[in-house]
Amino acid sequence: NEYKSYLSGMTRLLWLLLALVAGVMCRSAIRSHQAADEEDYLPNIDPDYDHEAFLGHEGRMEFDELTGDESRERLRKLLPRVDEDGDGNLTADELYDWIKKQLLKYIMQDARGLHEGNDVNKDGFVSWKEYVATTYGIGFVDNEQKPPENEEFDYRDLILRDYNKFIVADTNGDQFLSVEEMGAFVHPEEFHHTRHLAVEETMNDLDRNKDGKVSLDEYLSDLLADEEEAANNPEWMAGEKETFRAVYDTNGDGFMDIQELKEYLLPNDVSHFKDMASSMVKAADWNRDGILSQEEILANPQIFVGNHYIKTSHTEL
């Protein structure tokens, strides 16, 4: 219960952030590039994303297709790769390092896929024009702010947002994105030099009246856009109102301002990954020695892999 309560509080806005950064793209041309150093990478987690953080995106998909016994066996074979010192046990630090590597791997896989799809001339880089052409259409190249015709969607704000992100992600200023720079472009919340853009974009999406803060009504309106039936569920509405007041509106003024949003989305740099690793250890550490043996991990696989077969059958171990 303690582990579940840790994971339950911070879901809505972080899923919004993931959706926000997952739909964006790229640029190209000849140049020597200066890749973003790995120390620029800043892990930021969704607390409901623990199984994918531990396994990686593809690994999680694989585990979800396995039976309970198959998942346990695969988990047993995975453990030596997480066990950095080879002593047969896992510490919170080892889990933290592993989770960080899995997220970085996912980000760069995502960046490589988007980079390849937008690198039209296949020179290894993505230019702004290439990105605009592949994302919005050739008609927007050199005419990014053209007004919509008839009932067409108005892309001007989205294109301007992407351009600002393109410029910041382009760390060497050569007006092209490398694969590494694409990582910061498509996942700005994960890198020090672009993380402020993720906060600003999320605020812009939530703040409908553009007064610089998010009211309870704006917060609920955003949630109800994806869950219309929830409007008729008094219990759900009451829970979300309480979540807004207790979690997001930390100063109690009835609004979530940009600082409160920043503290929620990007709390204390890497602290959430460390908290996740510590929570995993605490949840599975039956003998309370502060480390996890292989026996403890395999007796609690639902904490690490989230397989639905395991969730229903782990009590039979």
C-alpha positions as CSV (number, residue, x, y, z in Angstrom):
1,N,0.0,0.0,0.0
2,E,2.8,2.3,0.8
3,Y,4.4,1.6,-2.6
4,K,1.1,2.2,-4.3
5,S,0.5,5.4,-2.5
6,Y,3.9,6.7,-3.6
7,L,3.1,5.9,-7.2
8,S,-0.4,7.3,-7.3
9,G,-0.2,11.0,-6.7
10,M,1.5,12.6,-9.7
11,T,-0.2,11.1,-12.7
12,R,-2.2,13.6,-14.7
13,L,0.2,16.4,-15.5
14,L,3.1,14.1,-16.2
15,W,1.0,12.1,-18.7
16,L,0.1,15.4,-20.3
17,L,3.8,16.3,-20.5
18,L,4.6,12.9,-22.1
19,A,1.8,13.4,-24.6
20,L,3.1,17.0,-25.2
21,V,6.7,16.0,-26.0
22,A,5.9,12.7,-27.8
23,G,4.4,14.3,-30.9
24,V,7.3,16.5,-32.1
25,M,10.2,16.1,-34.6
26,C,13.5,17.3,-36.6
27,R,16.2,19.2,-39.1
28,S,19.4,18.6,-41.6
29,A,22.7,19.7,-43.7
30,I,26.5,19.4,-43.6
31,R,28.3,20.5,-40.4
32,S,30.4,19.3,-37.6
33,H,28.2,19.0,-34.6
34,Q,28.8,19.2,-30.9
35,A,26.6,16.5,-29.3
36,A,24.9,17.1,-26.0
37,D,27.0,15.6,-23.3
38,E,25.5,12.8,-21.3
39,E,25.9,14.9,-18.1
40,D,23.4,17.3,-19.7
41,Y,20.8,14.6,-19.6
42,L,18.4,15.0,-16.7
43,P,16.2,12.1,-15.8
44,N,12.6,13.0,-15.0
45,I,10.1,10.2,-14.3
46,D,6.4,9.6,-14.4
47,P,5.7,7.7,-11.1
48,D,3.1,5.5,-12.9
49,Y,5.8,4.6,-15.4
50,D,7.9,2.4,-13.1
51,H,7.7,-0.9,-15.0
52,E,8.7,0.8,-18.3
53,A,11.4,2.7,-16.5
54,F,12.9,-0.6,-15.2
55,L,12.5,-2.7,-18.3
56,G,12.7,-0.1,-21.1
57,H,9.8,0.5,-23.5
58,E,10.5,-2.6,-25.7
59,G,11.3,-4.7,-22.7
60,R,8.0,-3.9,-21.1
61,M,6.1,-4.8,-24.2
62,E,7.9,-8.1,-24.3
63,F,7.2,-8.9,-20.6
64,D,3.5,-8.0,-21.1
65,E,3.2,-10.9,-23.6
66,L,4.8,-13.5,-21.2
67,T,3.1,-15.8,-18.7
68,G,4.0,-15.4,-15.0
69,D,6.6,-18.1,-15.0
70,E,8.2,-16.8,-18.2
71,S,8.3,-13.3,-16.8
72,R,10.1,-14.6,-13.6
73,E,12.6,-16.5,-15.6
74,R,13.3,-13.5,-17.9
75,L,13.6,-11.3,-14.8
76,R,16.1,-13.7,-13.2
77,K,18.3,-13.6,-16.3
78,L,18.1,-9.8,-16.3
79,L,19.3,-9.3,-12.8
80,P,23.0,-9.8,-13.4
81,R,22.9,-6.9,-15.8
82,V,21.5,-4.6,-13.1
83,D,23.9,-5.9,-10.4
84,E,26.9,-3.6,-11.1
85,D,29.2,-5.1,-8.5
86,G,28.2,-8.7,-9.1
87,D,27.6,-9.6,-5.5
88,G,24.2,-11.1,-6.2
89,N,22.2,-8.3,-4.5
90,L,20.7,-5.1,-5.8
91,T,21.0,-1.8,-4.0
92,A,18.9,1.4,-4.6
93,D,21.9,3.0,-6.3
94,E,22.2,0.1,-8.7
95,L,18.5,0.3,-9.5
96,Y,18.7,4.0,-10.0
97,D,21.6,3.6,-12.4
98,W,19.7,1.0,-14.4
99,I,16.5,2.9,-14.6
100,K,18.4,6.0,-15.8
101,K,20.1,4.0,-18.5
102,Q,16.8,2.6,-19.7
103,L,15.2,6.0,-20.0
104,L,18.2,7.4,-21.8
105,K,18.1,4.4,-24.2
106,Y,14.4,5.0,-24.9
107,I,14.9,8.7,-25.5
108,M,17.8,8.1,-28.0
109,Q,15.8,5.3,-29.8
110,D,12.9,7.7,-30.1
111,A,15.2,10.5,-31.3
112,R,16.9,8.3,-33.9
113,G,13.5,7.2,-35.3
114,L,12.3,10.8,-35.6
115,H,15.6,12.0,-37.0
116,E,15.6,9.4,-39.7
117,G,12.0,10.2,-40.7
118,N,12.7,13.9,-41.0
119,D,16.2,13.8,-42.6
120,V,14.9,14.1,-46.1
121,N,18.3,14.5,-47.9
122,K,19.9,11.8,-45.7
123,D,22.9,13.9,-44.8
124,G,22.8,13.0,-41.1
125,F,21.1,16.2,-39.9
126,V,17.7,17.7,-39.9
127,S,17.2,21.3,-41.0
128,W,14.3,23.4,-39.9
129,K,12.9,23.4,-43.4
130,E,13.0,19.6,-43.5
131,Y,11.2,19.4,-40.2
132,V,8.5,21.8,-41.3
133,A,8.0,20.0,-44.6
134,T,7.7,16.5,-43.1
135,T,5.6,17.6,-40.0
136,Y,3.3,20.3,-41.4
137,G,3.5,20.0,-45.1
138,I,5.6,21.4,-47.9
139,G,3.3,24.4,-48.2
140,F,4.5,25.7,-44.9
141,V,8.2,25.8,-45.9
142,D,9.3,29.5,-46.0
143,N,5.7,30.4,-45.1
144,E,5.4,29.1,-41.5
145,Q,3.0,31.8,-40.3
146,K,0.5,31.7,-43.2
147,P,-3.1,32.1,-41.9
148,P,-5.4,29.1,-42.3
149,E,-7.8,29.0,-45.3
150,N,-11.5,28.2,-44.9
151,E,-11.9,25.8,-42.0
152,E,-8.2,24.6,-41.9
153,F,-6.5,24.1,-38.6
154,D,-4.3,27.1,-37.6
155,Y,-0.8,25.7,-37.1
156,R,0.9,29.0,-36.5
157,D,1.3,28.7,-32.7
158,L,2.5,25.1,-32.9
159,I,5.1,26.0,-35.6
160,L,6.3,28.9,-33.6
161,R,6.6,26.7,-30.5
162,D,8.5,24.1,-32.4
163,Y,10.8,26.7,-33.9
164,N,11.7,28.1,-30.4
165,K,12.4,24.5,-29.2
166,F,14.5,23.8,-32.3
167,I,16.7,26.9,-31.6
168,V,17.3,25.9,-28.0
169,A,17.9,22.2,-28.8
170,D,20.4,23.2,-31.4
171,T,23.3,23.5,-28.9
172,N,26.0,24.3,-31.4
173,G,23.9,26.9,-33.2
174,D,24.5,25.5,-36.7
175,Q,20.8,25.5,-37.6
176,F,20.7,21.7,-37.9
177,L,19.8,19.0,-35.4
178,S,22.0,15.9,-34.9
179,V,20.5,12.8,-33.4
180,E,21.6,13.9,-30.0
181,E,20.1,17.3,-30.4
182,M,16.9,15.7,-31.6
183,G,16.6,14.0,-28.2
184,A,16.4,17.4,-26.5
185,F,14.0,18.6,-29.1
186,V,11.5,15.8,-28.8
187,H,12.0,15.2,-25.0
188,P,12.8,18.7,-23.7
189,E,11.8,17.7,-20.1
190,E,14.8,15.4,-20.0
191,F,17.7,17.8,-20.6
192,H,18.9,20.7,-18.6
193,H,19.0,23.2,-21.4
194,T,15.5,22.6,-22.7
195,R,13.5,21.6,-19.6
196,H,12.2,25.1,-19.1
197,L,10.4,24.8,-22.5
198,A,8.6,21.7,-21.3
199,V,7.2,23.6,-18.3
200,E,6.3,26.6,-20.5
201,E,4.5,24.5,-23.1
202,T,2.5,22.6,-20.4
203,M,1.5,25.9,-18.8
204,N,0.4,27.2,-22.2
205,D,-1.7,24.2,-22.8
206,L,-3.4,24.3,-19.4
207,D,-3.8,28.1,-19.1
208,R,-6.8,28.7,-21.3
209,N,-7.4,32.3,-20.4
210,K,-3.7,33.2,-20.6
211,D,-3.4,34.8,-17.2
212,G,-0.2,33.0,-16.4
213,K,-1.7,30.5,-14.0
214,V,-4.0,27.4,-14.0
215,S,-7.3,27.5,-12.1
216,L,-9.1,24.5,-10.8
217,D,-11.6,24.9,-13.7
218,E,-8.9,24.9,-16.3
219,Y,-7.3,21.9,-14.7
220,L,-10.5,20.0,-14.7
221,S,-11.4,21.1,-18.3
222,D,-8.1,19.7,-19.5
223,L,-8.8,16.3,-17.8
224,L,-12.4,16.2,-19.0
225,A,-11.2,16.7,-22.6
226,D,-10.0,13.1,-22.5
227,E,-12.5,11.7,-20.0
228,E,-15.8,13.2,-20.7
229,E,-17.8,10.5,-18.9
230,A,-15.9,11.4,-15.7
231,A,-17.9,14.6,-15.5
232,N,-20.9,12.5,-14.3
233,N,-18.8,10.8,-11.7
234,P,-18.9,12.8,-8.4
235,E,-16.3,10.7,-6.7
236,W,-13.8,11.2,-9.5
237,M,-14.5,14.9,-9.6
238,A,-14.0,15.2,-5.9
239,G,-10.8,13.3,-6.0
240,E,-9.3,15.4,-8.8
241,K,-10.3,18.6,-7.0
242,E,-8.6,17.4,-3.8
243,T,-5.5,16.4,-5.9
244,F,-5.3,19.9,-7.3
245,R,-5.5,21.5,-3.9
246,A,-3.2,19.1,-2.1
247,V,-0.6,18.4,-4.8
248,Y,-0.5,21.2,-7.4
249,D,-1.7,24.3,-5.5
250,T,1.0,24.2,-2.9
251,N,0.6,27.8,-1.7
252,G,-3.1,27.5,-1.3
253,D,-4.1,30.5,-3.4
254,G,-6.5,28.5,-5.6
255,F,-4.2,28.4,-8.7
256,M,-1.2,26.6,-10.0
257,D,1.4,29.1,-11.1
258,I,4.5,28.5,-13.2
259,Q,6.8,27.8,-10.2
260,E,4.4,25.2,-8.8
261,L,4.1,23.5,-12.1
262,K,7.9,23.5,-12.5
263,E,8.3,22.0,-9.0
264,Y,5.8,19.3,-9.8
265,L,7.0,18.4,-13.3
266,L,10.7,18.7,-12.6
267,P,11.1,18.1,-8.9
268,N,14.6,18.4,-7.5
269,D,16.4,17.1,-10.6
270,V,17.0,13.3,-10.2
271,S,15.2,12.9,-6.9
272,H,12.2,11.0,-8.4
273,F,14.4,8.4,-10.0
274,K,16.1,7.9,-6.7
275,D,12.8,7.8,-4.9
276,M,11.5,5.2,-7.3
277,A,14.6,3.0,-6.8
278,S,14.3,3.4,-3.0
279,S,10.6,2.6,-3.1
280,M,11.3,-0.6,-5.1
281,V,13.8,-1.7,-2.5
282,K,11.6,-0.9,0.4
283,A,8.6,-2.7,-1.2
284,A,10.5,-6.0,-1.9
285,D,13.0,-6.0,1.0
286,W,11.3,-8.5,3.3
287,N,14.2,-8.8,5.8
288,R,14.7,-5.0,5.9
289,D,18.5,-5.1,5.4
290,G,18.3,-2.3,2.8
291,I,19.3,-4.5,-0.2
292,L,17.5,-6.9,-2.4
293,S,18.5,-10.5,-2.8
294,Q,17.5,-12.5,-5.9
295,E,15.0,-14.4,-3.8
296,E,13.3,-11.2,-2.7
297,I,13.1,-9.8,-6.2
298,L,11.7,-13.0,-7.7
299,A,9.2,-13.3,-4.9
300,N,7.9,-9.8,-5.8
301,P,8.2,-9.6,-9.6
302,Q,5.1,-7.4,-9.9
303,I,7.1,-4.5,-8.5
304,F,9.6,-4.6,-11.3
305,V,7.8,-5.9,-14.4
306,G,4.1,-5.3,-14.0
307,N,3.0,-8.3,-15.9
308,H,-0.7,-8.8,-15.4
309,Y,-0.2,-12.6,-15.0
310,I,2.2,-12.0,-12.2
311,K,-0.2,-9.5,-10.6
312,T,-2.9,-12.1,-10.3
313,S,-0.7,-15.0,-9.3
314,H,2.3,-13.8,-7.3
315,T,0.6,-14.8,-4.1
316,E,1.1,-18.4,-5.2
317,L,4.9,-18.1,-4.9
